Amino acid sequence: MVHNRRGFLQVYTGNGKGKTTASLGLSMRALGHGHKVIMLQFMKGSYYGELTTAQKYLPGLSIEQYGLETFVDEESPSPKDVELARQGIARAREVLTECSYDMVILDEINVALYYNLVNLEQVMELTSLRPPHVELVFTGRNAHEKVIEAADLVTEITLVKHPFYQGVEAREGIEY
């Protein structure tokens, strides 16, 4: 573990594609310098290519999922969706308290908050639990204004054009 630097809270938000991808890029850079990285994926419970990559080739990167294989109903999330998101919050709290990782990525935490699977107090508590050397990364569209205020770095990824709007479905190895 590397403790000779100051960590920040980074937020990747916006309607464009690439928020999770950006955080995975950060993890690759951190791993290259010997850092330990964990990604907790909220609202994701199905196969994504990064799971196999981490398991087979990147022993310093742990990825855990806290979601179902189905999409969350924004208007009426299932009790199981809420329970899994709360488990993800509890795990994030544990990871930040144990201080065993140099980078903690909470993938889609912004959307979990926006969908009311977790509440603002829980999310803001995580920012206060961050040890000084840990890089904490939040991804997902619709970042809450309080999260943006608390962040040291915020990147908004803007959608300009996407093949989805021409009828192209999600592609293996590109979107998942």
PEBELBEL-V626860 format. One record per pair of residues at least 12 apart in sequence whose C-alpha atoms are under 10 Angstrom apart, sorted by sequence separation. I is the first residue (numbers start at 1). J is the second residue. D is the distance in Angstrom with one decimal. If there is no record, write none. Layout:
i:I j:J d:D
i:I j:J d:D
This chain:
i:11 j:23 d:9.3
i:27 j:39 d:8.8
i:51 j:63 d:6.6
i:68 j:80 d:8.0
i:92 j:104 d:8.1
i:10 j:23 d:9.3
i:24 j:37 d:9.8
i:50 j:63 d:8.3
i:51 j:64 d:8.6
i:67 j:80 d:8.3
i:68 j:81 d:6.8
i:92 j:105 d:9.1
i:110 j:123 d:8.9
i:138 j:151 d:9.3
i:143 j:156 d:9.4
i:51 j:65 d:9.5
i:67 j:81 d:6.2
i:92 j:106 d:7.8
i:109 j:123 d:8.1
i:137 j:151 d:9.3
i:142 j:156 d:9.8
i:24 j:39 d:8.7
i:66 j:81 d:8.4
i:67 j:82 d:8.8
i:123 j:138 d:9.8
i:136 j:151 d:9.4
i:139 j:154 d:10.0
i:141 j:156 d:8.6
i:23 j:39 d:8.9
i:66 j:82 d:9.7
i:67 j:83 d:8.9
i:68 j:84 d:8.0
i:137 j:153 d:9.5
i:138 j:154 d:9.5
i:139 j:155 d:9.7
i:140 j:156 d:9.8
i:141 j:157 d:8.7
i:66 j:83 d:8.9
i:67 j:84 d:5.6
i:68 j:85 d:9.9
i:89 j:106 d:9.1
i:137 j:154 d:9.9
i:140 j:157 d:9.9
i:47 j:65 d:9.7
i:66 j:84 d:5.1
i:67 j:85 d:6.8
i:88 j:106 d:8.8
i:20 j:39 d:9.9
i:45 j:64 d:9.0
i:46 j:65 d:8.3
i:65 j:84 d:8.8
i:66 j:85 d:5.9
i:44 j:64 d:9.3
i:45 j:65 d:5.5
i:46 j:66 d:9.9
i:65 j:85 d:9.4
i:66 j:86 d:8.5
i:67 j:87 d:9.6
i:89 j:109 d:9.0
i:127 j:147 d:8.8
i:20 j:41 d:9.4
i:37 j:58 d:9.9
i:44 j:65 d:5.8
i:45 j:66 d:6.3
i:46 j:67 d:8.1
i:66 j:87 d:7.0
i:67 j:88 d:8.7
i:88 j:109 d:9.2
i:123 j:144 d:10.0
i:37 j:59 d:9.5
i:38 j:60 d:8.2
i:39 j:61 d:7.6
i:40 j:62 d:8.3
i:41 j:63 d:7.3
i:42 j:64 d:8.8
i:43 j:65 d:7.6
i:44 j:66 d:6.1
i:45 j:67 d:4.5
i:46 j:68 d:7.0
i:47 j:69 d:8.3
i:65 j:87 d:9.9
i:66 j:88 d:5.5
i:124 j:146 d:8.1
i:128 j:150 d:9.7
i:36 j:59 d:8.8
i:37 j:60 d:6.1
i:38 j:61 d:5.6
i:39 j:62 d:6.2
i:40 j:63 d:5.9
i:41 j:64 d:6.1
i:42 j:65 d:6.3
i:43 j:66 d:6.0
i:44 j:67 d:4.4
i:45 j:68 d:4.4
i:46 j:69 d:4.6
i:65 j:88 d:7.9
i:66 j:89 d:9.2
i:123 j:146 d:9.8
i:124 j:147 d:7.1
i:127 j:150 d:7.9
i:36 j:60 d:5.1
i:37 j:61 d:4.9
i:38 j:62 d:4.7
i:39 j:63 d:4.7
i:40 j:64 d:5.0
i:41 j:65 d:4.7
i:42 j:66 d:4.9
i:43 j:67 d:4.0
i:44 j:68 d:6.0
i:45 j:69 d:4.6
i:46 j:70 d:8.0
i:64 j:88 d:8.6
i:85 j:109 d:8.7
i:120 j:144 d:8.2
i:123 j:147 d:8.2
i:127 j:151 d:8.8
i:35 j:60 d:7.2
i:36 j:61 d:6.4
i:37 j:62 d:6.4
i:38 j:63 d:5.8
i:39 j:64 d:6.4
i:40 j:65 d:5.9
i:41 j:66 d:5.8
i:42 j:67 d:5.7
i:43 j:68 d:6.4
i:44 j:69 d:6.5
i:45 j:70 d:7.7
i:66 j:91 d:9.6
i:24 j:50 d:8.3
i:34 j:60 d:7.9
i:35 j:61 d:9.0
i:36 j:62 d:8.4
i:37 j:63 d:8.6
i:38 j:64 d:7.9
i:39 j:65 d:8.4
i:40 j:66 d:7.2
i:41 j:67 d:7.6
i:42 j:68 d:9.2
i:43 j:69 d:8.3
i:44 j:70 d:8.1
i:45 j:71 d:9.5
i:86 j:112 d:9.7
i:104 j:130 d:9.0
i:114 j:140 d:9.5
i:120 j:146 d:8.3
i:124 j:150 d:8.4
i:31 j:58 d:8.1
i:43 j:70 d:8.6
i:44 j:71 d:8.2
i:64 j:91 d:9.4
i:85 j:112 d:7.1
i:103 j:130 d:9.9
i:111 j:138 d:10.0
i:113 j:140 d:9.6
i:114 j:141 d:8.6
i:115 j:142 d:9.7
i:120 j:147 d:8.5
i:31 j:59 d:9.2
i:32 j:60 d:9.5
i:43 j:71 d:7.6
i:44 j:72 d:9.3
i:85 j:113 d:9.3
i:109 j:137 d:9.5
i:110 j:138 d:6.8
i:111 j:139 d:8.2
i:112 j:140 d:8.4
i:114 j:142 d:6.6
i:21 j:50 d:9.4
i:31 j:60 d:6.4
i:43 j:72 d:7.0
i:89 j:118 d:7.8
i:93 j:122 d:9.1
i:97 j:126 d:9.4
i:102 j:131 d:9.2
i:109 j:138 d:6.1
i:110 j:139 d:6.1
i:111 j:140 d:5.4
i:112 j:141 d:9.8
i:113 j:142 d:8.8
i:114 j:143 d:7.5
i:28 j:58 d:8.8
i:30 j:60 d:9.4
i:31 j:61 d:7.5
i:82 j:112 d:8.8
i:88 j:118 d:9.5
i:89 j:119 d:9.9
i:93 j:123 d:9.6
i:96 j:126 d:7.5
i:99 j:129 d:9.6
i:101 j:131 d:9.8
i:102 j:132 d:9.9
i:103 j:133 d:8.8
i:104 j:134 d:7.2
i:105 j:135 d:8.2
i:106 j:136 d:7.7
i:107 j:137 d:7.8
i:108 j:138 d:7.0
i:109 j:139 d:6.2
i:110 j:140 d:4.8
i:111 j:141 d:6.0
i:112 j:142 d:9.7
i:113 j:143 d:8.2
i:114 j:144 d:7.4
i:2 j:33 d:8.7
i:30 j:61 d:9.7
i:81 j:112 d:9.3
i:85 j:116 d:9.7
i:86 j:117 d:7.4
i:87 j:118 d:10.0
i:92 j:123 d:9.6
i:95 j:126 d:9.9
i:96 j:127 d:9.2
i:99 j:130 d:8.3
i:102 j:133 d:6.9
i:103 j:134 d:5.5
i:104 j:135 d:6.3
i:105 j:136 d:5.9
i:106 j:137 d:6.0
i:107 j:138 d:6.0
i:108 j:139 d:5.0
i:109 j:140 d:6.3
i:110 j:141 d:6.2
i:111 j:142 d:6.4
i:112 j:143 d:9.8
i:113 j:144 d:7.8
i:1 j:33 d:9.9
i:2 j:34 d:7.6
i:3 j:35 d:9.6
i:28 j:60 d:9.6
i:85 j:117 d:6.0
i:86 j:118 d:6.4
i:90 j:122 d:9.2
i:93 j:125 d:8.4
i:94 j:126 d:9.8
i:96 j:128 d:9.5
i:97 j:129 d:6.6
i:99 j:131 d:6.8
i:101 j:133 d:9.5
i:102 j:134 d:4.8
i:103 j:135 d:4.6
i:104 j:136 d:4.9
i:105 j:137 d:4.6
i:106 j:138 d:5.0
i:107 j:139 d:4.9
i:108 j:140 d:4.3
i:109 j:141 d:9.0
i:110 j:142 d:6.2
i:111 j:143 d:7.3
i:1 j:34 d:7.2
i:2 j:35 d:6.3
i:27 j:60 d:9.3
i:28 j:61 d:8.7
i:82 j:115 d:9.5
i:84 j:117 d:8.7
i:85 j:118 d:6.5
i:86 j:119 d:9.4
i:89 j:122 d:7.3
i:93 j:126 d:6.2
i:96 j:129 d:6.1
i:97 j:130 d:7.7
i:98 j:131 d:9.4
i:99 j:132 d:9.9
i:101 j:134 d:7.2
i:102 j:135 d:6.3
i:103 j:136 d:5.9
i:104 j:137 d:6.2
i:105 j:138 d:6.1
i:106 j:139 d:6.5
i:107 j:140 d:6.7
i:108 j:141 d:7.6
i:109 j:142 d:9.9
i:110 j:143 d:4.9
i:111 j:144 d:9.2
i:1 j:35 d:5.8
i:2 j:36 d:8.6
i:27 j:61 d:7.6
i:82 j:116 d:8.1
i:83 j:117 d:8.0
i:84 j:118 d:9.9
i:89 j:123 d:7.7
i:92 j:126 d:7.3
i:93 j:127 d:9.6
i:95 j:129 d:9.6
i:96 j:130 d:5.7
i:97 j:131 d:7.8
i:99 j:133 d:9.2
i:100 j:134 d:9.4
i:101 j:135 d:9.0
i:102 j:136 d:8.6
i:103 j:137 d:7.6
i:104 j:138 d:8.7
i:105 j:139 d:7.8
i:106 j:140 d:9.1
i:108 j:142 d:9.8
i:109 j:143 d:8.6
i:110 j:144 d:6.9
i:1 j:36 d:6.6
i:82 j:117 d:4.8
i:83 j:118 d:9.3
i:94 j:129 d:9.6
i:95 j:130 d:9.4
i:96 j:131 d:6.9
i:99 j:134 d:8.0
i:108 j:143 d:9.5
i:1 j:37 d:10.0
i:81 j:117 d:7.0
i:82 j:118 d:7.2
i:86 j:122 d:9.1
i:89 j:125 d:9.8
i:90 j:126 d:9.7
i:93 j:129 d:7.3
i:24 j:61 d:9.7
i:44 j:81 d:9.9
i:74 j:111 d:9.5
i:80 j:117 d:9.9
i:89 j:126 d:8.2
i:92 j:129 d:9.5
i:93 j:130 d:9.0
i:110 j:147 d:8.5
i:43 j:81 d:7.2
i:74 j:112 d:9.5
i:77 j:115 d:7.6
i:79 j:117 d:9.1
i:92 j:130 d:9.9
i:96 j:134 d:8.3
i:42 j:81 d:9.3
i:43 j:82 d:9.3
i:45 j:84 d:9.6
i:62 j:101 d:9.8
i:76 j:115 d:8.8
i:77 j:116 d:8.4
i:78 j:117 d:9.3
i:44 j:84 d:9.8
i:61 j:101 d:9.6
i:72 j:112 d:9.2
i:74 j:114 d:8.6
i:75 j:115 d:7.8
i:76 j:116 d:9.6
i:77 j:117 d:7.4
i:96 j:136 d:9.1
i:43 j:84 d:8.0
i:44 j:85 d:9.8
i:60 j:101 d:9.4
i:66 j:107 d:10.0
i:74 j:115 d:5.6
i:75 j:116 d:9.6
i:42 j:84 d:7.9
i:43 j:85 d:7.0
i:61 j:103 d:9.5
i:62 j:104 d:9.8
i:63 j:105 d:9.2
i:64 j:106 d:10.0
i:65 j:107 d:9.3
i:73 j:115 d:8.4
i:74 j:116 d:8.5
i:42 j:85 d:6.1
i:72 j:115 d:8.4
i:74 j:117 d:9.4
i:41 j:85 d:9.2
i:42 j:86 d:9.4
i:63 j:107 d:9.9
i:42 j:87 d:9.5
i:43 j:88 d:9.4
i:67 j:112 d:10.0
i:72 j:117 d:9.6
i:42 j:88 d:6.7
i:41 j:88 d:7.8
i:42 j:89 d:8.9
i:40 j:88 d:6.8
i:40 j:89 d:9.0
i:40 j:91 d:8.2
i:40 j:92 d:7.4
i:39 j:92 d:9.4
i:38 j:92 d:9.5
i:40 j:95 d:9.9
i:38 j:95 d:8.6
i:38 j:100 d:9.5
i:37 j:100 d:9.1
i:38 j:101 d:6.8
i:44 j:107 d:8.9
i:36 j:100 d:7.7
i:37 j:101 d:5.6
i:38 j:102 d:8.4
i:39 j:103 d:8.3
i:40 j:104 d:7.8
i:41 j:105 d:8.1
i:42 j:106 d:7.2
i:43 j:107 d:8.7
i:44 j:108 d:8.4
i:36 j:101 d:5.0
i:37 j:102 d:6.0
i:38 j:103 d:6.5
i:39 j:104 d:6.0
i:40 j:105 d:6.2
i:41 j:106 d:6.1
i:42 j:107 d:6.0
i:43 j:108 d:6.9
i:35 j:101 d:7.4
i:36 j:102 d:5.3
i:37 j:103 d:4.7
i:38 j:104 d:5.1
i:39 j:105 d:4.5
i:40 j:106 d:5.0
i:41 j:107 d:4.7
i:42 j:108 d:5.4
i:43 j:109 d:8.4
i:35 j:102 d:5.7
i:36 j:103 d:6.6
i:37 j:104 d:6.0
i:38 j:105 d:6.2
i:39 j:106 d:5.9
i:40 j:107 d:6.0
i:41 j:108 d:6.4
i:42 j:109 d:6.0
i:34 j:102 d:9.4
i:35 j:103 d:7.4
i:36 j:104 d:8.8
i:37 j:105 d:7.7
i:38 j:106 d:8.6
i:39 j:107 d:6.7
i:40 j:108 d:8.8
i:41 j:109 d:7.8
i:42 j:110 d:9.2
i:43 j:111 d:8.3
i:40 j:109 d:8.9
i:42 j:111 d:8.4
i:43 j:112 d:6.9
i:42 j:112 d:6.7
i:31 j:102 d:9.5
i:42 j:113 d:10.0
i:30 j:102 d:8.2
i:31 j:103 d:9.4
i:30 j:103 d:7.7
i:43 j:117 d:9.2
i:27 j:102 d:9.9
i:42 j:117 d:9.6
i:27 j:103 d:7.4
i:26 j:103 d:8.9
i:27 j:104 d:9.1
i:27 j:105 d:8.5
i:26 j:105 d:9.5
i:23 j:104 d:9.9
i:24 j:105 d:8.7
i:23 j:105 d:7.1
i:23 j:106 d:9.2
i:24 j:107 d:9.7
i:23 j:107 d:8.1
i:20 j:105 d:9.2
i:20 j:106 d:9.5
i:21 j:107 d:10.0
i:20 j:107 d:6.4
i:19 j:107 d:8.5
i:20 j:108 d:7.9
i:19 j:108 d:8.7
i:11 j:105 d:9.8
i:7 j:102 d:8.3
i:8 j:103 d:9.6
i:9 j:104 d:9.7
i:10 j:105 d:9.2
i:11 j:106 d:9.7
i:12 j:107 d:9.4
i:13 j:108 d:9.2
i:7 j:103 d:8.4
i:9 j:105 d:9.9
i:12 j:108 d:9.5
i:5 j:102 d:10.0
i:13 j:110 d:7.8
i:37 j:134 d:9.7
i:42 j:139 d:9.8
i:1 j:99 d:9.6
i:11 j:109 d:10.0
i:12 j:110 d:9.1
i:13 j:111 d:9.5
i:37 j:135 d:9.3
i:39 j:137 d:9.0
i:40 j:138 d:10.0
i:41 j:139 d:9.5
i:42 j:140 d:9.7
i:1 j:100 d:7.6
i:2 j:101 d:9.1
i:3 j:102 d:7.9
i:11 j:110 d:8.9
i:39 j:138 d:9.9
i:1 j:101 d:7.1
i:2 j:102 d:6.8
i:1 j:102 d:6.5
i:30 j:135 d:9.7
i:26 j:135 d:9.9
i:27 j:137 d:10.0
i:26 j:137 d:9.2
i:23 j:137 d:7.2
i:23 j:138 d:8.4
i:23 j:139 d:7.5
i:20 j:137 d:10.0
i:22 j:139 d:8.9
i:9 j:127 d:7.4
i:20 j:138 d:9.2
i:21 j:139 d:9.6
i:8 j:127 d:9.6
i:19 j:138 d:9.1
i:20 j:139 d:6.3
i:19 j:139 d:5.8
i:20 j:140 d:7.6
i:9 j:130 d:8.6
i:18 j:139 d:9.6
i:19 j:140 d:6.5
i:8 j:130 d:8.8
i:18 j:140 d:9.6
i:19 j:141 d:8.3
i:7 j:130 d:8.5
i:8 j:131 d:9.7
i:17 j:140 d:9.9
i:49 j:172 d:7.9
i:50 j:173 d:9.0
i:7 j:131 d:7.9
i:8 j:132 d:7.9
i:16 j:140 d:9.9
i:17 j:141 d:9.7
i:48 j:172 d:8.5
i:49 j:173 d:6.2
i:6 j:131 d:9.2
i:7 j:132 d:5.7
i:8 j:133 d:7.9
i:9 j:134 d:8.6
i:10 j:135 d:7.5
i:11 j:136 d:8.6
i:12 j:137 d:7.7
i:13 j:138 d:8.2
i:14 j:139 d:9.2
i:15 j:140 d:8.5
i:16 j:141 d:8.4
i:48 j:173 d:8.1
i:49 j:174 d:8.7
i:6 j:132 d:5.8
i:7 j:133 d:4.4
i:8 j:134 d:6.9
i:9 j:135 d:6.1
i:10 j:136 d:6.2
i:11 j:137 d:5.8
i:12 j:138 d:6.3
i:13 j:139 d:5.9
i:14 j:140 d:7.2
i:15 j:141 d:5.8
i:48 j:174 d:9.7
i:49 j:175 d:9.0
i:50 j:176 d:8.1
i:5 j:132 d:8.3
i:6 j:133 d:4.6
i:7 j:134 d:4.6
i:8 j:135 d:5.0
i:9 j:136 d:4.8
i:10 j:137 d:4.7
i:11 j:138 d:4.8
i:12 j:139 d:4.8
i:13 j:140 d:5.1
i:14 j:141 d:4.7
i:15 j:142 d:8.0
i:48 j:175 d:8.5
i:49 j:176 d:5.9
i:3 j:131 d:9.9
i:4 j:132 d:10.0
i:5 j:133 d:5.7
i:6 j:134 d:7.2
i:7 j:135 d:4.4
i:8 j:136 d:6.2
i:9 j:137 d:5.8
i:10 j:138 d:6.2
i:11 j:139 d:5.8
i:12 j:140 d:6.5
i:13 j:141 d:4.5
i:14 j:142 d:6.5
i:48 j:176 d:4.8
i:3 j:132 d:8.7
i:4 j:133 d:7.3
i:5 j:134 d:8.6
i:6 j:135 d:8.0
i:7 j:136 d:7.3
i:8 j:137 d:8.2
i:9 j:138 d:7.7
i:10 j:139 d:8.5
i:11 j:140 d:8.3
i:12 j:141 d:7.7
i:13 j:142 d:6.5
i:14 j:143 d:7.9
i:47 j:176 d:7.5
i:3 j:133 d:5.7
i:5 j:135 d:9.7
i:11 j:141 d:9.8
i:12 j:142 d:9.8
i:13 j:143 d:6.0
i:46 j:176 d:9.4
i:2 j:133 d:8.0
i:3 j:134 d:8.3
i:12 j:143 d:8.3
i:13 j:144 d:9.7
i:1 j:133 d:9.9
i:2 j:134 d:9.2
i:11 j:143 d:7.9
i:22 j:155 d:9.9
i:13 j:148 d:9.5
i:22 j:157 d:9.9
i:11 j:147 d:8.0
i:12 j:148 d:9.7
i:19 j:155 d:8.9
i:10 j:147 d:9.7
i:11 j:148 d:7.2
i:19 j:156 d:8.7
i:9 j:147 d:9.2
i:10 j:148 d:9.0
i:19 j:157 d:7.1
i:9 j:148 d:9.5
i:11 j:150 d:9.6
i:18 j:157 d:7.2
i:10 j:150 d:9.4
i:11 j:151 d:6.6
i:16 j:156 d:8.1
i:17 j:157 d:7.1
i:18 j:158 d:9.5
i:9 j:150 d:7.6
i:10 j:151 d:5.8
i:11 j:152 d:8.2
i:12 j:153 d:8.5
i:13 j:154 d:7.6
i:14 j:155 d:8.0
i:15 j:156 d:8.0
i:16 j:157 d:4.9
i:17 j:158 d:7.9
i:18 j:159 d:9.7
i:9 j:151 d:4.9
i:10 j:152 d:6.0
i:11 j:153 d:6.2
i:12 j:154 d:6.0
i:13 j:155 d:6.3
i:14 j:156 d:4.8
i:15 j:157 d:6.3
i:16 j:158 d:4.4
i:17 j:159 d:6.9
i:8 j:151 d:7.5
i:9 j:152 d:5.3
i:10 j:153 d:4.7
i:11 j:154 d:4.7
i:12 j:155 d:5.0
i:13 j:156 d:4.8
i:14 j:157 d:4.7
i:15 j:158 d:5.6
i:16 j:159 d:3.8
i:17 j:160 d:9.7
i:8 j:152 d:5.9
i:9 j:153 d:6.6
i:10 j:154 d:5.9
i:11 j:155 d:6.2
i:12 j:156 d:6.0
i:13 j:157 d:6.0
i:14 j:158 d:5.7
i:15 j:159 d:5.5
i:16 j:160 d:7.4
i:17 j:161 d:9.7
i:7 j:152 d:9.5
i:8 j:153 d:7.6
i:9 j:154 d:8.6
i:10 j:155 d:8.0
i:11 j:156 d:8.3
i:12 j:157 d:7.2
i:13 j:158 d:8.7
i:14 j:159 d:7.8
i:15 j:160 d:9.2
i:16 j:161 d:8.6
i:17 j:162 d:8.3
i:16 j:162 d:8.5
i:21 j:174 d:9.7
i:21 j:175 d:9.3
i:21 j:176 d:10.0
i:18 j:175 d:8.9
i:17 j:175 d:8.5
